[in-house]
Amino acid sequence: MHNPYELVRNAQENFGTVLMFAFGQPAIGAVINDQFKGGLKFLNKLIYDVSEKRADRALLEMAVQLRALDDLNDLNSTYQQQKMPPLGTVIQGGGSKTELYFRDMTNKIMHARGFSWELANVKDPTVVCLSNDGTRWKEAHIKLVTLMMYLGGLGF
């Protein structure tokens, strides 16, 4: 059986990595563009490619840990009773939009074929889960600031 304390700790640690990338990448990108005109191949790889892959991996690990916590403690029902706001939106296969809630968020992350990071709004970064089967759903847009609210309240 999974230890809920370890799951919370690991999920929060992984979310910290996600947040460092989402909030830090635009700032470091601005420094690179300002200080290193013409770009440096290996520096760009580190700043953009390596850090994004690590953030992708941390996001996926976090989703698995949160899903296991939900299975153990029915967090989804707790969040519904607390009337927590949606975590974002899902663009369905037919193009309609629906609200994204906790358990579905973990599923979308775990079953995505990849992620796209929308970081232009530095105060409200979003990660987009890209569907591996566009007939059911196409994209899930997760607001990281809203997810902070959910994870900030986790403690066992």
C-alpha positions as CSV (number, residue, x, y, z in Angstrom):
1,M,0.0,0.0,0.0
2,H,1.2,3.5,-0.8
3,N,2.2,5.8,2.1
4,P,0.1,9.0,1.7
5,Y,2.8,11.1,3.4
6,E,5.3,10.1,0.9
7,L,2.9,10.6,-2.0
8,V,2.1,14.1,-0.8
9,R,5.8,15.0,-0.3
10,N,6.8,13.6,-3.7
11,A,3.9,15.3,-5.5
12,Q,4.7,18.6,-3.9
13,E,8.4,18.2,-4.7
14,N,7.5,17.4,-8.4
15,F,5.1,20.4,-8.5
16,G,8.0,22.6,-7.2
17,T,10.0,21.5,-10.2
18,V,7.0,22.3,-12.5
19,L,6.6,25.8,-10.9
20,M,10.4,26.6,-11.1
21,F,10.2,25.9,-14.9
22,A,6.9,27.7,-15.5
23,F,7.8,30.8,-13.6
24,G,11.6,30.8,-14.1
25,Q,11.8,30.0,-17.8
26,P,10.5,33.3,-19.1
27,A,12.8,35.2,-16.8
28,I,15.9,33.3,-17.7
29,G,14.9,33.4,-21.4
30,A,14.8,37.2,-21.2
31,V,18.3,37.2,-19.6
32,I,19.6,34.9,-22.3
33,N,18.1,37.1,-25.1
34,D,19.5,40.3,-23.5
35,Q,22.9,39.1,-22.4
36,F,23.9,36.5,-25.0
37,K,22.9,37.9,-28.4
38,G,23.3,35.4,-31.1
39,G,22.7,32.5,-28.7
40,L,24.9,29.9,-27.4
41,K,24.0,26.4,-28.6
42,F,24.6,24.5,-25.4
43,L,23.2,27.2,-23.1
44,N,20.0,27.3,-25.2
45,K,19.8,23.5,-24.9
46,L,20.1,23.7,-21.2
47,I,17.7,26.6,-20.7
48,Y,15.0,25.4,-23.1
49,D,15.3,21.7,-23.9
50,V,16.7,20.0,-20.7
51,S,14.7,22.1,-18.3
52,E,11.4,21.5,-20.2
53,K,12.0,17.8,-20.3
54,R,12.6,17.7,-16.6
55,A,9.4,19.8,-16.0
56,D,7.5,17.3,-18.3
57,R,8.7,14.4,-16.3
58,A,8.0,16.1,-12.9
59,L,4.4,16.9,-14.2
60,L,3.8,13.3,-15.1
61,E,5.2,11.9,-11.9
62,M,3.1,14.4,-9.9
63,A,0.0,13.3,-11.7
64,V,0.6,9.6,-10.9
65,Q,1.2,10.5,-7.2
66,L,-1.9,12.6,-7.1
67,R,-3.9,9.9,-8.7
68,A,-2.7,7.4,-6.1
69,L,-3.6,9.8,-3.4
70,D,-7.1,10.3,-4.9
71,D,-7.5,6.5,-5.0
72,L,-6.6,6.2,-1.3
73,N,-8.4,9.3,0.0
74,D,-11.0,10.3,-2.6
75,L,-9.6,13.8,-2.9
76,N,-11.8,14.5,-5.9
77,S,-15.0,14.2,-3.7
78,T,-13.4,16.4,-1.0
79,Y,-12.5,19.1,-3.6
80,Q,-16.0,18.9,-5.0
81,Q,-17.5,19.3,-1.5
82,Q,-15.2,22.3,-0.9
83,K,-16.4,23.8,-4.2
84,M,-12.9,24.2,-5.5
85,P,-12.6,26.1,-8.8
86,P,-11.9,24.2,-12.0
87,L,-8.3,23.6,-12.8
88,G,-8.7,24.7,-16.4
89,T,-10.6,23.6,-19.5
90,V,-10.7,20.7,-21.8
91,I,-11.3,21.1,-25.5
92,Q,-13.3,18.1,-26.5
93,G,-13.1,16.1,-29.7
94,G,-16.0,18.1,-31.2
95,G,-14.5,21.4,-30.2
96,S,-16.7,22.2,-27.2
97,K,-15.0,23.3,-23.9
98,T,-15.7,21.8,-20.5
99,E,-14.3,22.5,-17.1
100,L,-11.4,20.5,-15.8
101,Y,-11.5,19.1,-12.3
102,F,-9.0,17.2,-10.2
103,R,-9.3,13.5,-11.1
104,D,-9.8,14.3,-14.8
105,M,-6.7,16.5,-14.6
106,T,-4.6,13.6,-13.4
107,N,-6.0,11.4,-16.2
108,K,-5.3,14.0,-18.9
109,I,-1.7,14.4,-17.7
110,M,-1.1,10.6,-17.5
111,H,-2.7,9.9,-20.9
112,A,-1.3,12.9,-22.9
113,R,1.0,12.3,-25.8
114,G,3.0,15.4,-24.7
115,F,2.8,18.8,-23.2
116,S,3.0,22.4,-24.4
117,W,3.8,25.2,-22.0
118,E,2.0,28.6,-22.3
119,L,4.3,30.9,-20.3
120,A,3.8,34.3,-21.9
121,N,1.5,35.4,-19.0
122,V,4.1,35.3,-16.3
123,K,1.5,35.6,-13.5
124,D,-0.8,32.8,-14.9
125,P,1.3,30.0,-16.6
126,T,-0.6,27.2,-18.2
127,V,0.4,23.7,-19.3
128,V,-1.5,22.1,-22.2
129,C,-1.9,18.4,-22.3
130,L,-2.0,17.2,-25.9
131,S,-4.3,14.2,-26.5
132,N,-3.1,11.0,-28.0
133,D,-6.6,10.4,-29.4
134,G,-8.2,13.6,-30.7
135,T,-11.6,12.0,-31.1
136,R,-12.5,12.1,-27.4
137,W,-10.6,15.2,-26.3
138,K,-8.0,17.4,-28.0
139,E,-6.3,19.5,-25.3
140,A,-6.5,20.0,-21.6
141,H,-5.4,23.5,-20.3
142,I,-4.2,23.4,-16.7
143,K,-3.8,26.6,-14.8
144,L,-0.8,26.2,-12.5
145,V,-1.8,29.0,-10.1
146,T,-5.1,27.2,-9.5
147,L,-3.3,23.9,-9.0
148,M,-1.2,25.7,-6.4
149,M,-4.4,26.1,-4.4
150,Y,-5.1,22.4,-4.5
151,L,-1.6,21.3,-3.6
152,G,-1.0,24.0,-1.0
153,G,-3.8,22.5,1.0
154,L,-2.5,18.9,0.9
155,G,-1.1,17.6,4.1
156,F,-1.4,14.4,6.0
